Amino acid sequence: MPVHLIEGDLSPDLLEAYLASEYLAIDTETMGLNPHRDRLCLIQLCNEHDRVTVIRVTTLVMPRLVELLQAERPMKIFHYGRFDLAMLRKNLGVRVWNLYDTKVASKLARTYTQAHGLKDLVRDVLGFSLDKSAQQTDWGSANLSSHQLEYSANDVRYLIQLKARLDEMLSREGRLDLAQECFRHLPTLAELDLAGWQGLYEH
């Protein structure tokens, strides 16, 4: 399906469609990696029907998006959700629940490798290569290129497939319950990051 680019909040029809989904893959693109300094530029969404929406963040008042993110259903799927959760919390004031993180799942399931980036995961688990050449580009530009849009869409397009495959591996290795406990901790970890806490669990 084509990528749907919108500015600002979801339409009522998009909200209804996503709320009726079982899964919702989510990612963000920002001007940098410091939530207190760097602007949130894009929020990407994709459900199990490959309905991809890229939201250009032109306002931080998005009640329909907040409703979707706070809803118990659908399950929200991230890759390295710790950062995205912090950005969404900082900018939209939203705390996301019922979530899954493919990077955490990969680290628990694929202990035979240290390669847990999205490109590595898609290649090794799904069997094809992602083009990541647009990763470090100006996401705040008023004129996003088709290459940037495709890149941002691909960051969510395969997360639901990855979840299914990683769940098989986690179940096989007896680590699915542990993974779910880790996912439940991620919103708290994002809060700690925003508050500046580091090494809280260290001696």
C-alpha angles and dihedrals in degrees: 000000000000123000112259111214117197136168120230126343129010118264117246089252093053091047091052093048094050094044088056091054125099094217135025121192113207135190137160135214118208141175090252146334100276110094092198094052110024126076125242104235109169138017116197125201132185131171131199090274091062092250101158122192123180111198117204104211105231095147136024092215103090109142096171093052090047090051090053095047093048095045118109090227132080104044108240117229122199138170107224090355093178090083097040092049090052092049093048092047093048096046105031101023089234127144112203123213136181094044143154130205119206093197093055089044091050093051091051096043104033101051090151091076141042092209106103102143117122093253091051092046095049091047096047100037104029098028106235139089127253121213105234097171092114093056097105102043136118103281090176093066116123088221111053114192123234087247091057092048092050091048092051091047092050090056088070104022097083103034095094092052090048091052091056093050094043091049089057090053094044091051091048091052094043094244104111094101091048090050091052090052089052091051091052090055095054098086089053091047090052090051090052090050091052091049092051099247115152132177093009093155096044124102 
